Amino acid sequence: MADQYGALKRQVHMLGDMLGQTIAHDQGEACLDRIEAIRQLAKAARFGDRTRRDELLEMLTSLPDDELVPVARAFNQFLNLANIAEQHFSIANNLDSAGKHLDALLEGLSADQKARLPQVLKELDIELVLTAHPTEVTRRTNIVKYDEIAHCLEALDNPAIGKAEQQHWQDRLRQLIAQAWHTNEIRGNRPTPVDEAKWGFATVENALWEAVPEFIRQFNAKLGQLGLELPWDKSPVRFASWMGGDRDGNPNVTAKITEKVMLLSRWTAVDLFLRDLSPLISELSMSQANAEVMAMGEHSDEPYRVALRKVRNRLRKTLAHIEAVLRGEPGNDEGLLWDDAEFLAPLLAIHKSLCECRMERIADGPLLDMIIRVRCFGLHLIRLDIRQDSGRHAQALDEVTHYLGLGSYLEWDEAQRQAFLLAELQSKRPLIPHHWQASPDTQEVLDTFAVVARQPKQALGIYIISMASQPSDVLAVALFFKEAGMEWAMPIAPLFETLDDLNNAADVISALLDIPWYRDYIQGHQEVMIGYSDSAKDAGVMAAAWAQYQAQEALVRIGQQQGIGLRLFHGRGGTIGRGGGPAQGAILSQPPGSVDGGLRVTEQGEMIRFKFGLPAIAVNSLMIYTSAILEARLAPPPEPEPSWRALMDRLAGDACSAYRAVVRGNPDFVPYFRAATPEQELASLPLGSRPSKRRQGGGIESLRAIPWIFSWTQNRLMLPAWLGAAQALRKAIEAGDQQQLETLYRDWPFFKARLDMLEMVYMKTDSELSAYYDQRLVPQDLWPLGKQLRSQLFEGIHTLLTLSKEEDLMDQDPWLQESIRLRNPYTDPLNILQVELLRRARKGGEVPEPVKQALMVTMAGIAAGMRNTG
């Protein structure tokens, strides 16, 4: 493996040299010499040279204002280039890891598992939900350049290219690196929800459009060894989005924005299908066809072309109509193509005809790719979810009941609310007067439901209720649907996200299913969303993970007992503190039966680019999800033993107490957090369209989970991802439970996944850098808290290594170990420089523009170095 790492290092070195040449040409040799000196000092400091470390600190803290931005940008750009090289290395050396895992799974199936496989394939349902949470710090314009750099590296890897072609690709690399260097990596303005939605559409266009048919082909080829293939009537994988639909705490997402995003989504889908149709029409010049296609083709000599031209004409009319509506014009709605089934019918007929006329090889070419894309994306590209906080619904209903003289909905208890809602749901008259003028907030709620009610069913995903805690939260949404004239039952998913709500989730769903009206509404299928971010912020990762596990178990039992198809929706982020981690391990660590109803999971922020940014990586990611679901269905993880549960109960209780003792119980914690991290300055970084806080002022509880995690990632303490867990493990060992903990680590995938993710976080921490933030930024009377937290970090690492029987962190994953070590000499200077910039910015008075700009660049650079930041 060392030779392979050597190839990666040589590629990183080549990119670094090209970046250096660009910097020297732009800023001069003296600037490059300064940057190179910093890099060498950081490298020596990483090997324990204290003298070099002191020199590094002196050099970075004494930089004049005019050198701040170039130095910060140099290390930020290098880390982005290192990420590209690493991603390319992963593709070249380990791309088919998921495919090989699937091969091994299929080869090892027992006779019983093989017998069950066709039914499992029929039920395969994976929906990946793209969200625009503000953790993707890289601008879209630079992402395009980085993708092209990856393409150049791929071309240079071809051993067959000659010297002239090699020179061409190297010259192109230099051009792209220069373009990136001369492009401001920090956006000038915060993106709008429409901007975020367009990024999601670009992911489909640039990667998933190509990746999905290729994934289906590869998957079917593997199944073909067993004489099987995926069912033709549906796609095993689909995509949804929150971009333009997630209005929870985001005043920028309005009903008008949602309607515009849905139009743009349709426009993108139609445009992509039109691009595919023209070459397909050109290819299908054959004259032989069955009777159905001959009729479709008007009995011409080229029936396939004639039939497809009719489809193309309708798509062109549809595109023109959408463009007119987007311009605010009425548009011509005659002959439009909106329905997926109507679009699919001629394509399937043509495929059938080609096969009947012994042209299967032609049928299974680009035509089959288009059929796969229609099944996966449809004419709406990605289904839009709608999300809103339960409190907004309750406040709107309160305004209605006050206006009608019925009292205060907010003051009613749960029984009163349910009685009112059910009576109105079954009433034949409307509740809300047509000409009533609501307040702006309530009117926005009503307008949102009106927009949703006007959409076709296939364009929408589910309606998610944040902070759901009672059955009335779900019934309220159903009532708003009724008032808006909704003609079909849109799935409503309560989101259980705090520790208390997770513990009560089963009772809420059970109570809902006991309501006859609601049982009739859901028609045998219920969606439930499990929140990872807020539960971890509320109780710490260990307690939250156990609460999530138990909630899923209880919900699965209820679904089985009630005969309801239950699909769990996992609201995971990129970081461990928000439920992140390797997808395969995460799925296989879920409770038995929890994926039987399918899997729905969010893909957030920068993780969308890392998992789906390039077609080859997207194929591998889709294969990972699919093979993990198959394994979880055919060879589910074991049920935890009663003794395991008892130990886990104690671990979760101790972890929650230890976490809350610091975060809630220590009066110094909030001032320490705000001094030791760039949490306050983070608001100036224009990452996403959503505010960083649910409300202004307040403590940790008012802060969103993403900036909460992001801030601790910046100072390398990574506190939310381990606080509480380590103390609980240490307490269990001291109580004599080490042997049982080792049993859990060996035999229980849930427990092993928790500890493996904890280990990855520990590998990315740096207590010395965290201490440096304290020394330079934190008032001296708060230093003891920082020292205490770093002591807990050290003890946690020691405890984990005791359980894993490893000498060093990540010994079982040398690739990740090497990846982190490769980045450290480039991330460390950004951390040190960030401390200096924060110190200067906090002096008071007007902050110089170079300090502001460089500070934002360090945030982006550290995020690039840490990878999973949000």
C-alpha angles and dihedrals in degrees: 000000000000091000090053091051087048090058090051092049091049090052092048089049091052092051091046091052091051091049090049091053089051093050093047091050092049104034103020135254093280091061091048090049090053092050092047091049090053091050093050092047091050090050092050091046089055088058090056102264102150094186091056090047091055089049090050092052092048093049095049097043092051098051112130118236094257092059097046098085098043092050093046092046093049094058093040091053092046092053091051090050090048089052090053092049091047092049090049090048089052091052094047097045109026108017100122095048091117091046091052090048089053091048090053091046093051093045092052098050117126121229090260092050091049089052091053095044098086091055092046090051090050090053095043106132121166120168119183115198117207113212133186100221109159101257099099098094096171115095117241091237090059093043088061090053092047091052089053090049088055089052090053092051089051091052092048090053091063105106091202097065118107129229094266093052091044089054090049093055093044090051089050090051090053090050093051094046089050090049091052092047093051092047119086105245092203117074116241092222137024110264119252123233088255090055089051092050091051089055088055091050089049090056089057094045098045101039120357096052089064097031101056097060090043091050091050091050093049092045093050090048089057092046089049089070086069094042092255138115137182115278112264098221099076145014116257090214130043137170133228133175142214093196105117093004103065104091097158103131092341112111089183092072105080134165090261091051091050091051092049093049091052091051091049090049090054091045091054093049094049092046092051093049091049090054089054095045099061097060090040091055088049092053099045097071095135119129102203115091141147122261094267095055092040087059091046088050094049090244092287126152088255104040096163092056093047092049093048093046088060089054091047092051091054091048090051090053089049092051092049090049093052091048091052092050091048088054090052094253125129098243129201111279098187119118095003124158112225105139121085093209091053090050093046097049099075092042092054091045091053092047091050092049094051091050092048089051091053094254096120092138090059092043092055095053127078090332091062089047089056092049090051090050093050090052092048104036106013123187091309096056098212127015113243121229120206119217129185137160116259089231092065091055092047093049091050091051090047090056090050095049091047091051092049092048094244097125132248117326089195091059095050120100121237095268092053092048093050093048092051095045095047092048091052093044090056095041118106093215126075119255100209117065112239097231097039114128108221127194115271093258094050092042089055090054091050092046091052092055090046091054092047091049091056094056125094115252095245092058095061135069119190137315111244123201113206119213091016112174108152138042088246089067088065096040090052091061091048089053092052088051090053092049090050092053097248108182098199136041107259110202112256116208121193111213113220107197114149122071092251093048092050090051090050096041096100093050091051094050092043091052091048092051090052089064109091094207091054093046088056091047097055095046094213099314130097130183120205125182121213115207120216103173104057095036090056091046089048100047110004128261099282097051092040093051092052092046090051091049094049093044090054092048092051093046092050090052092051091049091051094046094047096041092240125145104235124196118188118213114207115209097203128167131201098263129070087241088062099042096273129144139103110338096221094053091044094053095044091050094058120106116276111273095018093114096041090100093048133268129272118180138164122241107202141196117317092001089075089063095043093049103031108014096105127037096238093050091045091054090052092047092051089049090051092054094045097047091046092052091049091050092047090051098042100034106020121191117263124272108253115256117245089250090053090053092049091052092045090051089055093045092050093047093048092044093051092048092049092047096047092043087065103033098038106014102048111078090203094057101086095046089045092050092050093047099042097046135043091247094130094044091047090079088070092060106093097221108141141358094254123087115249092235132051087218134002118260122011129100135275092313090065093052119093117243094245100059088038089060095035093056094054091046090058095059091042096237092109086196102170092055096061111013110122096008095079094047091051092051091048091050091051092051091050088051090057099259099120095110092050091047088054089051091053091048091052101039109026116068092198093058094041091051091053093052094042091054090046089054092053090052092050089052089059096048123096116193093188092057090045089053089051090056088053095048094051103032112022124081109251094242088064095051094094091064092053091047090050092051093049089049089054089049091053092047090048093054091048091049093050093049088050090057097040094045090226128139095215136018115275095010087144090056108044091168093062090040090056092043093057093044090051091057101043098083088055099041095046095065089050090053092049092045091048090056090053092047092049089050091052093044092051096053091093131247127063113343112227113247095238089056092051093047096045091047091056090048091053090053090052092045096050089048089053090049094049093043102195099058106149 
